Amino acid sequence: MQRIRRIVAAIALAATATTTVAACGGGDSGDDSGAKTLKLWHYESANSAMGVAWDRAIEIFKTEHPGVEVRFERKAFEQIQQNAGMIVNSSEGPDIMEYNKGNATAGLLSSQGLLTDLTAEAEKRGWADKLSTSLQTTARYSDKGVMGSGNWFGVPNYGEYVTVYYNKDLFQQNGVQVPTTLAEMTAAMDTFVAKGVTPLGMAGAEYPAGQLFYQLALAKADRQFVDNYQLYKNPVDFKADPLKYGADTFADWVKKGYVAKNSASLKAEDMGTAFIGGKTPMIVSGSWWYGRFKAEMKANWDTFLFPGNTLQAGSSGNLWVVPTSSKAKSLAYDFIDITLRPEIQDLIGNNGGVPVAGDPAKITDAKDRKLIEDFNTVSKQDGLAFYPDWPVPGYYDVLVGGFQGLINGSKSPDQVLDTIAKPYADGVKEITGK
Amino acid sequence: MAVSETVAAPAATPTPPAPRRAPRGRNAAYWLYLLPGAVLFVLVIGAPLVGTGYLSLTKWSGVGDPTFIGLDNYRQLLHDEVFWASFRNTVAMLVAMVVAPTVLGLLLASVLFDIIGRRFKPRTAAALRAAFYLPQVLPVVVAGIVWGWILRPDGAFNSLLDAVGLGALRHDWLGDPGTALPSVMAVMIWVQIGYPVVVFMAALQRVDPELYEAAEVDGANWLHRFRAITLPQIRPETFVVALTCTIAALKVFGPIFALTRGGPENATNVPSYFAYYTFFKKLQVGYGSAISTVLTLIIVVVAVVFIWMQARSERRDRGF
C-alpha cells in the first residue's frame, strides 16, 4: 500500500509540476514588438509556384529582420483544413498561417474571434489598393462570418480561375478552330463528336462537373446573381435561369456526346491525366492545373477563357491569416507585405502561378503571360464569380451527387435542381437565420 | 449443485481443501496491474464516448461554444432520408461482409481442409489459405483505390469484358447508382473472404480426425461430413467470425471513402461515412455525433446479442 501511495504522490507531483511549467510558458502580454520568432505554416509544395515564391519571401524576411528566427513548417492541406479551429485556439499555433478562404473556413474562425482583424494594416500598408474588388471578397468577412463585406481577416496574394485547356494538336488534326463564342464552341464539339472523339473531358466524382455547370449558368448570369447566390443578398430560384440554363445545357451536352456518359465515377485526376495523355481535346478546369500540364504534357496545348462569359468561376487563392493568439503580429504583417511585393508576385507568375498584383510585362514565358493577362482581364472587369460549392458547408458533395445523376442519366435537370436547391436553402438558413 | 454435494458427503470423506485465498493486501496489489488498462480505457474510449454523447445533444460547428438543444438532433435523424438510406446500405454491407464471407469461408475452409489437404500436400492447402488471406493484409484504402482503377470506365474489368467478347456489357460500374452498390459489395466479399477461411481452418485443426474417418467408414460423403461434423464442431468460431464481421460491416468506412465517397446519389452511403461527412464537411458536429452515437448503440446491442447467443449455445452444448 505504501508503494501505491508513493506512486500516487509521484503522479500528483508530476501533474503539479507540468501545470506550473505550462503556466510559466503560457503568458502572453499581447505586446509583440520585441518578438524574436515568427512561426509560419503553409501547405504549398516546395516546387509549386507559391512554394517557390514564399521560400524567397522567407529569405527576404530574414535579411530584413536580423535576429528574428523564422520557424517554418510545411503542413498538409487536410491537416489545416480539419484542425484549424484547434490550431488557432492554441498557444502552440503559428503566428501566421495559410488558410482556406470562404464562409465555412476563414469566415467561421473570424466570427468566433480567432483571427486578427487586418483592416487597419490593409489600409496602412496599401494591400487594399493592390487587390481588385472581387479579390477582396474572400478577404473580408462580416461579424457572422459571411464573406464580401466587413473587416479584413485574410490577405490573398495569388489568384485562380476556371478556363478552357485545349490540345492544339488535336484541334489541328481535326480542323477545329479555337472558339470565341459559345455557339462556336458547340460547333467545335460537334466536329469532334462526328469524328468519334468525345470533346470535353469530365470527372463526375469530383469538382469538374459542378464547375462546368456553373460556367454554363454564368453565361446567363450577372453580378447580382453572383451576390444573391454566394453572398445571400436575395433568395435564389433554382428553377429559373441562370441555374436552369446551366443544368439544361449540361444535360444537353451529355445527350449530344460532348461529355461522356460513363464519366460519372471519374475523378479530377483521371480527367487531367487523360488530357495530359492527349486523349481529350478540351477540359474546363482551374488554373491550378497549369504548372502540371506545363511540366508533363508532350502535345501542344494552350488555354482560352470560357467563350462568351464575362463572369468566370474563380477567386483569390487561399489567404494569409494571423491567429488572434499570434505572439508576433507585427512580424506577420511584415511577411504578408513582402509576399505582395513585385519581386515575389513576379516569381509566382514565372513559375506557372497567377499573381494578384503581378506585372505581365515581367513574365518571360508567353504562355504564362497569357494565363496572367486572362486573369487580370477577368479580375479587372469584376468577373470573378467564385465557385458553385462555396455558399454552404458540405455543398461540394451535394453538387457532385447531383451532377453524377445528370451524367449517368439517372436524373433529369429538374430533379437535379431540386436535389441541389434544398441543401442550399437549409445551409443559407443555418448561416443567416433567414 | 456442487455445494450441496459437498455438504451431503459423509463425514469420513476427506473434505477437499478450500481454495487458497490470497491475503487482502496482495489482492489489492493486483488492481495496480489493471490500472494502466483502466486509465487508457477511460482516456481513449470512455471519455470520447461520453463527449460524443454530450455533443449529440448540442448544435456546434466545431469552433466556439456548443449550444445545448436536447434531443433535436435525434428528432432530425428520424426524418433524414440520407440517414435511412445509409442504414439500408448497411444491410447490403452485412450481406457482403458477414453472410457471404462466412458461408463461402465455411465451404472453402472445409474443402481446403477435408479435400485439398488430404489429397494433396498440406502445403498446397496452406498456400491457398494464404492466397485467400492476402486481401486482408493489404491496407483497405490501397485495395479500394486499386479496385477503383479496375472498375472505372476504361479500367481492367471493362477491358476484360471486351477481350472475352462481352464488350456490350461495358459499364461505369461505380458511377451508376444501379451497379455501384453491387460493385462495392463484390469488392468487400473479396476483401473479407480470407478472414473466415483462416479462422475456420484453424478451428478444423482441433476437430478429432477420427470423427471424419468414422464417418467415411460409414459411407458419409463430403456434404454429409460437412453438415454432421464440420458445422457443429466449429460453431464457437462461427460465432466469433459472425460477430467481428458484423461489427466491421456496421462501421465500414475505408473502402467507401476510397471507392465512392458514398455516391453516386448516396447509393453507397453508410452511417460511418455519413457521420464523417456531417462532422467534417458540413461542420455539423452535434448532428454527426448523434449519428455516431446511434451507430455505437447499435453495435453494442448487436455485440451483446451475439455474445449472449454464443454463451447460450455453449451452455446447450455442455448440457446445462
Interface residues (C-beta under 8 A of the other chain):
Chain A: M1 I4 I7 Q82 G85 N89 A104 L108 L109 Q112 L114 G204 A205 A260 K261 N262 S263 A264 S265 L266 D270 P393 G394 Y396 D397 V400 G401 G402 Q404 G405 I407 N408 S410 K411 T419
Chain B: G25 A28 A29 L32 S61 G62 V63 G64 G148 L151 R152 P153 R170 H171 D172 W173 L174 G175 D176 P177 G178 A180 T260 R261 G262 G263 P264 E265 N266 Y277 T278 F280 K281 K282 L283 Q284
